[in-house]
């Protein structure tokens, strides 16, 4: 199931990001040319735990969730865009108003200011309540208006995924198992009472004077078939040993068991981080697909206006255009429609991934807060050295492998002390009663039918299988050395993963700034080309080239900002700093 979920989320993000971002170019059939910021990790080797002490299962380098410093989610220095409410329906978002030639070029700071994100819906609570009240006024008393589900913010989505995902439930159950093993190790000293209770028969008659004398009834004699008055025998036996001194074996077992909950908690945190990061990926993938659809709408409207202009000029037999120009515009419009279908599919797939990660029922609609991916201000990216130090301190895999090594060391100690015996206090009892026999009252008479014995004493217990103990000790030492070697590999893998993600994030920031400037230049180009076309001094080729460049720059810009947001989430994942709820 985990592999299917990871694959589904990855496919959703590929569709949402690749389709809606760089594929907006009307003059290109490809998928865009801007490189993407990967979020993959360099897998580190798995780490086994200690046996028979609690194990440290597979602690290879995992994925973790969204970062504390995700741009636009409350991180220092970042300003989040104004959110909108997206319902994830099949209808296209409303088309933006047409951009007149004089309004395509924007003055910096005039229309790009955004407000801080609020996790609440776009409507004010009071006005929304009034609308609901007005809608319910004319309804029958027996009908109830279904409550409107508030749209999910990034923090809410991550929090729900970290708590409700089935993989987290599995890791929680594994933690409970480790806790139970620890309790078992703590109570290893408790005596094991072995008690037997039984009854049986028939028992032949056995009568004498109770002092070990000769039989007093004919049926008591053996060698014939006269069993006399038969009866039944009831008995109960028991024994227990309380360890007093084990040369440190019990203490070492408790210390090894204490590492189990540490390993379980670290593995659960790793799973939560991975699930939360996938939730952030799905969230940003949805925002990219939504922004891409809006850009497609804008480009489509522009091409439609240009096509109508060309048709009008053709009817007027203008020398400014030809039939070829009409074919070009129709071709680009069909390409845009194809990209629209792919972007819609990517958005729906991203919403499906969000619903799966948030554990939303199949009948419930998934709503997500809508926000722009672009940030007005640069969010400070930690240096590579700072990221490496933080990963060394916060990665749950390192915590798990350290606990596993501690458990293995205690196992080696137990194997070394297994050559020494255990000293303890032993107790036993044996009570028997038979209805057809005489209880013997003298200690010198053997009485297997009505025995009552018991006692306590000091005992020493041990085995002399020295060759087997030698082999077990060598095996424990080898497992400890293996785990230490795997710790080195995990640390090296984490450093490599952090370096890779950090470099991709820095590159994504550079691309975002460059594509932002390219989009502004393309807007000016479109303004000039449209004006020249209206004045009759420009041809259709210049106009189409301008639209193509503008669409390409807009798509690359959206994809690069998506890479920035996901890249910062990936950096937080590899450094062990998940996105905290409310940020």
Secondary structure, DSSP 8 states (H G I E B T S, - for coil): -HHHHHHHHHHHHHIIIIIHSGGG-TT--SS-S-----------------SSS-------------BTT-TTTT-TT------EEE---SS---------TTTSS--TTTS-------SS-SS-HHHHHHHHHHHHHTS-TT---------B-HHHHHHHHHHH-HHHHHHHHHHHHHHHHHHHHHTTTS---EEEEEEEEEE--B---SSS---SSGGGSSSSS---S-EEEEEEEEEEEEEEE-TTHHHHHHHHHHHHHHHHHHHHHHHHHHHHHHHHHHHHHHHHHHHHHHHHHHHHHHHHHHHHHHHHHHHTT-TT--HHHHHHHHHHHHHHHHHHHHHHHHHHHHHHHHHHHTT--TTS---EEE--S--SS------HHHHHHHHHHH-HHHHHHHHHHHHHHHHHHHHHHTTS-EEEEEEEEEEEEETTB----STTS--SSS-EEEEEEEEEE----HHHHHHHHHHHHHHHHHHHHHHHHHHHHHHHHHHHHHHHHHHHHHHHHHHHHHHHHHHHHHHHHHHHHHHTSS-HHHHHHHHHHHHHHHHHHHHHHHHHHHHHHHHHHHTT-B--TT-
